[in-house]
């Protein structure tokens, strides 16, 4: 999703870093989780991003909306 947005939109919130080589400590995982929550919060307040197909697909908005009805 991030790569698709990066090519189309400006000033996209930054994803928190992750470790590919080493196992993350519990503290590192907690910091990443908090960073991902912050990232998503910044995404959902932007109408331009929320209207993008990449974000709708990632959040499964169409699927979740139909299940709520």
Kinemage of the C-alpha trace (Angstrom):
@kinemage 1
@onewidth
@group {chain A} dominant
@subgroup {mainchain}
@vectorlist {calphas} color= white
{ca unk a 1} P 0.000 0.000 0.000
{ca unk a 2} L 2.729 2.451 0.975
{ca unk a 3} L 4.573 2.106 -2.347
{ca unk a 4} L 1.365 2.721 -4.302
{ca unk a 5} L 0.608 5.854 -2.273
{ca unk a 6} L 4.177 7.106 -2.499
{ca unk a 7} L 3.935 7.338 -6.280
{ca unk a 8} L 0.724 9.367 -6.229
{ca unk a 9} L 0.490 11.446 -3.047
{ca unk a 10} L 2.721 13.970 -1.308
{ca unk a 11} L 3.637 14.200 2.370
{ca unk a 12} L 2.604 10.671 3.247
{ca unk a 13} L 3.109 9.836 6.937
{ca unk a 14} L 6.329 7.948 7.578
{ca unk a 15} L 6.154 4.272 8.456
{ca unk a 16} L 8.023 3.228 11.595
{ca unk a 17} L 11.200 1.291 10.961
{ca unk a 18} L 11.413 -2.449 11.318
{ca unk a 19} L 14.257 -4.901 11.617
{ca unk a 20} L 14.797 -7.424 8.836
{ca unk a 21} L 17.986 -8.938 10.191
{ca unk a 22} L 17.458 -9.213 13.920
{ca unk a 23} L 14.630 -10.383 16.110
{ca unk a 24} L 12.951 -7.373 17.684
{ca unk a 25} L 12.877 -7.020 21.448
{ca unk a 26} L 9.545 -6.627 23.199
{ca unk a 27} L 10.255 -2.913 23.639
{ca unk a 28} L 11.091 -2.530 19.935
{ca unk a 29} L 7.889 -4.340 18.969
{ca unk a 30} L 5.884 -2.090 21.277
{ca unk a 31} L 7.486 1.006 19.743
{ca unk a 32} L 6.728 -0.283 16.236
{ca unk a 33} L 3.127 -1.038 17.179
{ca unk a 34} L 2.725 2.487 18.545
{ca unk a 35} L 4.341 3.863 15.400
{ca unk a 36} L 1.959 1.883 13.185
{ca unk a 37} L -1.023 3.139 15.186
{ca unk a 38} L 0.200 6.704 14.760
{ca unk a 39} L 0.763 6.106 11.050
{ca unk a 40} L -2.792 4.826 10.583
{ca unk a 41} L -4.248 7.693 12.604
{ca unk a 42} L -2.478 10.172 10.343
{ca unk a 43} L -3.706 8.295 7.261
{ca unk a 44} L -7.385 8.205 8.176
{ca unk a 45} L -7.669 11.952 8.787
{ca unk a 46} L -6.617 12.696 5.219
{ca unk a 47} L -9.507 12.537 2.784
{ca unk a 48} L -7.213 12.214 -0.216
{ca unk a 49} L -5.599 9.085 1.223
{ca unk a 50} L -8.835 7.587 2.541
{ca unk a 51} L -10.372 7.904 -0.917
{ca unk a 52} L -7.504 6.048 -2.571
{ca unk a 53} L -8.131 2.496 -3.706
{ca unk a 54} L -4.877 1.344 -2.085
{ca unk a 55} L -6.004 2.461 1.397
{ca unk a 56} L -9.566 1.211 0.920
{ca unk a 57} L -8.225 -2.174 -0.108
{ca unk a 58} L -5.672 -2.328 2.729
{ca unk a 59} L -8.302 -1.464 5.345
{ca unk a 60} L -10.880 -3.640 3.557
{ca unk a 61} L -13.351 -0.776 3.773
{ca unk a 62} L -15.730 -2.111 1.130
{ca unk a 63} L -15.829 -5.548 2.760
{ca unk a 64} L -16.219 -4.170 6.291
{ca unk a 65} L -18.907 -1.676 5.247
{ca unk a 66} L -21.051 -4.404 3.668
{ca unk a 67} L -20.713 -6.599 6.773
{ca unk a 68} L -21.984 -3.774 8.979
{ca unk a 69} L -25.249 -3.487 7.043
